[in-house]
Amino acid sequence: MKTGKQSGTRGLYAGTVLSNNQIRSCFWKIILAMDSPGSQAFATTNPGQFAEFDLSTVSIPPSDTIPEHLRDASARQILLRRPFSFSDVSISYLSEGVCTKIEVIYCVLGPATVRMTTLKKNDQVSILGPLGNGFWYPKDMKNALLVSGGIGAPPILHLAGFLKQHYPDICVTAFAGAKNVDKIPFHVRIGNKTGIVIEDFERLAIPAFLSTDDGSGGRKGFVTDSLRQWIRANRPLSGQTVLYACGPEAMLAECAKIAEEEGILCQISMERMMACGIGLCQSCAVQIAPIEAEQPRYKLCCKEGPVFDSRTVVFTNGRR
């Protein structure tokens, strides 16, 4: 059974596109089958780890299919790889060996992801990974609270499936938040009795609570308000409960505050600009709380993260 953090042998591998479909207004899901060496390496990927995709040679789509606010930017040359976390990693054992498929949910935000939408079945992508350190699983954990905000959803969804498969006795509850219903990077439907149903968690038999800032889907308000309300109603034991979160930094800071108030361990997946993904460019520093009178300390999100114990992080608003 996996214990978490870093898994897999980092390297350059080829991924073959199996599908690449739009799931919501600006969200797409791509599934790739890794080559034989990549299948071996990615078979032990831990939720929270990521990979860097080379999209420099991918074609630009027709201009009339590009969102108007991205048309000028889409013409820029792509020089650096782009980091993506996984929403799922599935493994099949065939007569010729292991076959690993990786699933990525991405948001079309700039020239690289605009190009990414043109990838079609059987196209190949150069992939560097698996990278970074993922989530870990304390041996006494009996409750896992999963919190995602916006495009922070993929590693949380990956974690949800991983826990159900490898830790079936752990009680998992999910909380998802977004600005509005169109910004939810999940498959959703209207349920007769329960309102909006997040099908990705329903498929895993995980109860999920949706919040939107404007109330257009689920509970009106921040996802952390829903989390706090659930904790107060259910009173999970602090020594047996872990909070896992990925999303905007303000959300992560609030999750860290809630965890501190409740005496709960909180693991957060941070986001930074990652130019290389392997710690060479030093562009993804995360400030770490100093010990006593130490000078400010920093760790690299790509190498020592992206998952950190929330108690060690100094957030951009200065909160610990």
Secondary structure, DSSP 8 states (H G I E B T S, - for coil): ---BS--S--EEEEEEEEEEEE-SSSEEEEEEEE-HHHHHHHTT--TT-EEEEE-TT-----GGGS-GGGTTGGGS---S-EEEE-SEEEEEEETTEEEEEEEEEEE--SHHHHHHTT--TT-EEEEEEEESB--B--TT--EEEEEEEGGGHHHHHHHHHHHHHH-TTSEEEEEEEESSGGG--S-EEEETTTEEEEHHHHTTT--EEEEETTSSSSEES-HHHHHHHHHHHH---GGGEEEEEES-HHHHHHHHHHHHHHT-EEEEE-----SSSSSSS---EEEE---TT---EEEETTTT-BEEEGGGB--TTS--
